[in-house]
Amino acid sequence: MKTIIVPTDFSPIATNAMHYAIDMAKSVKASILLLHVYQVPVSFTDTPIVLVSIEELRKGAEEQIAHLKTEVEHLTSGSLKVYTETRLGNVADELENLCNKINPFAVVMGTKGASGVERILFGSNTLTAIRHLTWPVICVPPGKTYGNGIKKIGFACDFKDVVKTTPTHFIVDFVKEFNAELDVLNVDYHNKHFKPETPEQSLLLHTMLEEANPSYHFIEHADIEDGINEFAEKNNLDLIITIPKKHRLLEGVFKPSSTKQLVYQSHVPVMCVHE
């Protein structure tokens, strides 16, 4: 059975992402695994002092996650299988260990657009997950609901080394899973990113994505993230797929910094998948 992992710090942003994940799980017949990772708070004076005992933290974490599980089971009238995990450690590391163990359908996390403590804490964990996890991570903006499902998907593409860098099988399967429309989005400005090999690369991509019957959109905009967001808003996209290229920091459309910008700016959920 498919499993959707939902990391939570019990904040409103994480809870909103959980509700999104619940509705997605219903639509793809998946179970939900709620994960809470806690850390030992330390006061850094001349000598580091542990403020709370690990046993107290563990007990508190288990009580909170059990309460959340009960809430989800009540919301879904028991129609959804709900599992829980609490772990002591680093969020990204523990999430990766869990993903290795259960091979999830997706990881669904919340992120916040405005500045503030919640963005710094949970937002930074979301970005770490994007960089390190090889499983799809869906970043849900605050207040965004699953609504009528995922019917229109945008895939942001730079037409560079498409065979090596595009997880086309995953994209095709994902589009089919939701019976969605696929729009391939390429943002350029006065052909700044156009190369002699671009037409060949776009043809290769079309061949690989053919089963998903994609439409192509060439967006003229000086700013890549703004161009994608404007298209997404105007065309009512339900999800944007992007590939954060870890090993291509100086080239490619989505360098880690601009993936960060896209995630924080977007009003549409962004799914990050790796090549």
Secondary structure, 3 states (H helix, E strand, C coil): CEEEEEECCCCHHHHHHHHHHHHHHHHHCEEEEEEEEECCCEEECCCEEECCCHHHHHHHHHHHHHHHHHHHHHHCCCCCCEEEEEEECCHHHHHHHHHHHHCCCEEEEECCCCCCHHHHHHHHHHHHHHHHCCCCEEEECCCCCCCCCCCEEEEECCCCCHHHHCCHHHHHHHHHHHCCEEEEEEEECCCCCCCCCHHHHHHHHHHHHHHHCCEEEEEECCCHHHHHHHHHHHCCCCEEEECCCCCCCCCCCCCHHHHHHHHHHCCCCEEECCC
